[in-house]
Amino acid sequence: GQEWTGWHKLEKSLWADAKIGDDEKKLADRLVADLKDWQKKIPEAEITATSMANGAKELLDEVATGKVTGEEDRYSHTDLADFAANVEGAEKAYELLKPVAAEKDADLAKTLDSEFAAIQTLLAKYKQADGSYTSYDKVTDTERKTFSDAVNSLGEPLSKLAAAVVVK
């Protein structure tokens, strides 16, 4: 019963309806304005090691709950690109925290290195020559299960990163 707005409305308009009208243009303008507002707030954000570690885990959780299922980009089927971006963001946060994590919990750091490498290897199998990814509607249920297992395998040790980097 609520008005449907946001990126997914535009995604549906582009991919399913193949039309962009005045309503979609207004929505796009609103989204750009919202983005500019967020960009102004970034310098004020307080970023700590714990918030970075928790953010990395949240990025991976988002993959597990929305992207692996195919629900996130149900019209464009660009789920693997979003999946890869979330993994890349989580990995970048980990890389920034790795010196502390490796010092405090070397085994965790080794596990995270291995799990990130494994998920990147899996994603690479679906990367096309032009840099895009295989359309997610072409990914079989068995392959989706492999992705889900890889996300879960990384998620468990990643959940321990915040504790490993907390400043005492």
N, C-alpha and C positions, 0 to 999 in steps of 0.2 A: 503494500500500500504506500510505500514511500517513493519519492521521486528518485529515479536511478540516475546517478551522475558519476563522473570520474572517468578514469582511463578506460575502464571496461566498456562503458557506453560508447566511447569512441572506437574501441577495438571492434565491437559488434557492428557499428556503422560502417567501418572500413571493410571488414572481412566478411561479414554475413549479409549485410544489407547493400554493400557496394554503393553507398551514397554519403555525401557530406552536404548537409543543408545549413541553414542559418542557425538552427538550434545547436548543431555540432560545432559550428564555428564559435558561437558564444561560449560553449562549454570549454573548448580548447583555449580561448582567451582567458577564461576564469582559471583554468589549470596552470597556464603560464604565469598569471598574476600570483597564484598561490605559491608556485615554485620560486618566484622572485622574492616573495615574502620569507619563505624558508631560508633562502640563500642569505638574506640580511641577518637572520638569527644565528647562523652557523658560528660566526666569531664569538658569540656570547655563550655558546654551549660549553659546559664543563665536561671535559673528557678525562676520565681516569683509566688506569690500567684495568680495574674491575669492570667499568662500564664498557670498555673495548672488548674484553673477554666475553662478557655477557652478551654484547651486541653480536659478536661472532656466532655465538650459540643461537641467538635469535634468528640470524640470517639462515642458519642451517635448519632450524625448526620450521621456518617459513617454507623451505624447500620440501621438507617432509610432509607438511600439512596441506600445501597448495599446489606446488609445482610437480611433484612426482605423480600426483593423482591426475594431472591434466586439467584440473578445474580452473587453474589460474588464467590460462590463455586459451579458453575453450573455443574461441573463434579464429584466432590467428595461428594457433598451434606452435607458438614460438617459446614453449615452455623450457626447452633445453637452453636457450639463450639466457633466460631469466635464471634458470638453475645454475648455469655456469657463472653468471654475474654474482649470485649470492655466495657461491663457493669461493669465488675470487675475493670477494669482500671479507669473508670469514678468514680466508688464508692470509690476506694482507694484515688483518688485525693480529693474527697469530704471529706472523713474521715480525711485527713490531714488538710483540711481547716475548718472543722466543728467547732472547738473551736471559731474561729473568726466569722464565719458565724452565729453561735448560739448566740453569744454576740451581734452582730450588727442587726440580723434579725432572731429572734427566730422562728417566724412563717414559714419562708422559710426553716430553718433547720428541723422543724417538718415535713413539706411537703416532703422535700427530703428524710428524713428517711422513711416515709411511702411509697413513690413512689419506692425507691430502694428495700424496703422489698417486695412490690407487684411484681416487675419485677423478683426478685430472686425466689419468690414463683412460678411464672409462669414458669420460666426456669427449676425449680426443677422437675416439672411434666414430663419433657422430658429427664431427666438425667437417663442414664442406670446404672445398677449395676456395670459395669466396669469403670464408670466415663465418658464414651462417651455420646453423645447426639443422640437422634432419628435422623435418616437420614432426611434431609429437604424435600426430595421428598415424604416423608410419611406424611408431615404436610399439612393439608387441607387448602384451601383458607380461610375458616372461622377462623381457628387457626392462620393463618398468619395475618389476620385482627386483631385478639386479640393481637398478638405481636406488630403490628404496633400501635395500640391504646395505649398499655403500654409504648412504646418508646416515643410516642408523649406526653403522660401524664407526663412522667419524664422529657422530653426535655424542656418543657415550664418553670418549676421552675429552672431547672439546668441552663438555659440561664441567670438567675438572680444571680447566684453564684459569678461571677466575680465582679459585682457591690457591693455585700455584703462583699467581702473580700478586696476590694481595700484599700490601706493604704493612709490615708489623712493627 
